[in-house]
Amino acid sequence: MKFSSYKERRKSWPLQDTINKIIEVNEDIAQFWSNSHGWAPSSAADLLEKSRLDWQVSLSHTLHRWVDAPEANAPDHDGSLILAWTNIGTLVENTMKLFLSVYLTDYRVDEKAIMYKGKVVDPDGAKFYKLIVFFKDKIWMDEERDDRNQWVTKIQQRRNAIHAYKNREIGSFEELHQVIREYLDLIEDLNVRLPRPDY
């Protein structure tokens, strides 16, 4: 079975099933990468061990809260949507941080590594918008670069609505549900690019 045809078929999955698959993938990632000493470079293994990959799993479970959207005129509609964007935005950001953490040795010597006051910022301390720039320049494959960059930038902008004093575009629950489906594509696409001795 080709991976691309699998992706096509799961577009018709119920959203709950997509979320369950996200949970499954993030559980596997957390279990494996939280204890990678002995074969991964020690600096990467140390960073991954202290990262809260268990929270990534918990935040994946939280996506179930956003399947049934409040009515458009309900008093909690906009607040729920803002929290939902914060939920998926944090998952996306942390997945990007995980990828760079695994490749920490390469990242630290990259000429485009994220810098602050002349020092390389490790992935766990990098700002979301800086990660977006780095991934656009170095990580996204040529054929996906523009689409992935636009996608993650939109998520970051929607997530920033959590700073709710200033007016921001928050989209819709339909848009959010599509992003959740696309997040599964992201974690699986990045996961297959990670070195694992059991693969």
N, C-alpha and C positions, 0 to 999 in steps of 0.2 A: 504494500500500500504506500503510495507516495504521500509525503508530508503535506504537499500543497492540496491534494484532494481531501485529505483529512481536515485541513483548515476550512475548505469550502463546505464540507458537510456539517461541521459544527456551527456554522453560521445560523443553522436552523435549530440548534439546541435551545431548550428553555434557559433563560438567564440563570436560574438556580443551578442548573447543571454546569454551566460555564464557571460560575463561582466555586462550585465544588471542585472542579478541575484546578482552578487557581489555588485553592487551599491545598490540594494534593501536591502540586508542584512546589509551592512555597514550604510545605512541611518537609518534603524531600531535600530541598535546598538547605533549610535550617538544620536538619539532622546531619547532613553530610558536612557542610562547611563550618559548622560550629566546632568541629573536632577534626581539623585537617593537619594537625601536627604529625610529623613523621614522613610526610611526602611533599607537602607544600612548603615553599620557602618560609622560614620561621617568622619573618616580619609580617607576611600575609596571614599566616596561621594565627599569630598573636592578635592581629587586628580583627580577624573574623571571629575569633573566640570571644572577644569582648563586645562584639556588635550584638544588638538585640534582634537577632533573626527570629526569635520566638515572638516578638511583637509583630514582625512582618506576617507571621501566621495568624496571629490574633486579629490584625487589621484585615486580613483576607476574609476571615469569618464575618467581620463586621459588614462586608459588602452586602450580605443578605438583607440588611436593614433597608437598603435602598431599592429593592426589587419592586415593592408596592409603593408607588409615589403618592404623596398626599394630593388631595384635590387642589386644582390650581388656585382656588380662592380660599383655601384653608390657611389659618394664621401661621401654621408651622411650615408651609410649603417652601418658601425661600430659605428659611433657616435650615431645613432639612437638606435642601439642594446644596447649600454652601458647605455643610458638614460632609455631605457625600463627596463633593469635589475635593475636600481636604483629605478624606479617606483614600480615594484613588490616587490623588496627587502624591501623597506620602508613600504609597506603595510603589508608584513609578520611580520616584526619587530614590528610594532605598534599593530598588532593583538595580538602578544605575550605579549606586555606590557599591553594591555587592560586586558587580562586574569589575569595577576598578580595584576593589580590595583584593580580589583573587589575583589580578595582574599587577599587584602593588609594586613589585620590583621594576617592571617595565614602565609603569605609570610615573614613578618617581624620577626617572631619568629622561622622560619624554620632554622635548623642547616646548611643548604646549601644555605641560602640566599646570594645574591651577596654582597660582602663586599669591602670597600675601606677605607684604613687607620683605620681599626677597627670598622667602622660603616656600617650598612646596607644601601645599595644603593636602593632607591625606584625605582620602575619600569621605571618611566619617565626619569631617569638618567642612566639607565643601558646600557652598550655597547651590541651590537648585539651578539658578540661571547660569552659573559658571559650569555646572555639569552639562547643561544643554549645549553650551558653546563647545566644550571639549568633545562631547559625543558627535556633534556635527562635524568637527574637524578630523576626528581620529577613529571613531568607532562605527558609526553607521556605514553600511556598505554603500557603494556608489549608487546602486539602483534604488535604494530606499532612503537616501540621505534627506532629500527635500521633504518627502512625505512624513518621515519619522520626526524630523525637526519641527515641522509645523504642528504635528500631533502633540508632541511633548510640550511645546511652547504654549499651546492652547490650554493644556491641562494645568500648567504652572500658573497661567493667568487666571484661570477659573479658581484654582486653589487659593490664590491671593485674596479672593473675596472674603476669606476669613477675617481679614483686616477690614471689618465691615462698616467703617465710618465713611469711606470714600465710595462713590458709586462705581461698580464694576459689572461687566457682563458675566452672567452666571449660566447662560444657556438654558437647557431643559433636562428633565429626567430622561427623555428619549435619547438625547445626546450623551448623557452620562452612561446610560445602559450600553450604547455602542462602544464607548471608551472602555468599559469594563470588558467587553468581548475582545477588544483589540489589545487590552493589557495581557490577556492570556497569550496572544501571539508574541508579544514582547518578551515575556518571561521565558517562553519556550525557545524563541529565536536566540536569546542571549545565553540561555542555559546550555544549548548544544555547542556553543563556542567556548565553554569553560572546560578546562582539562580535568578529567576524572578518571582515576585508574580502574573504576568498575565499569566504564563505558567501552 
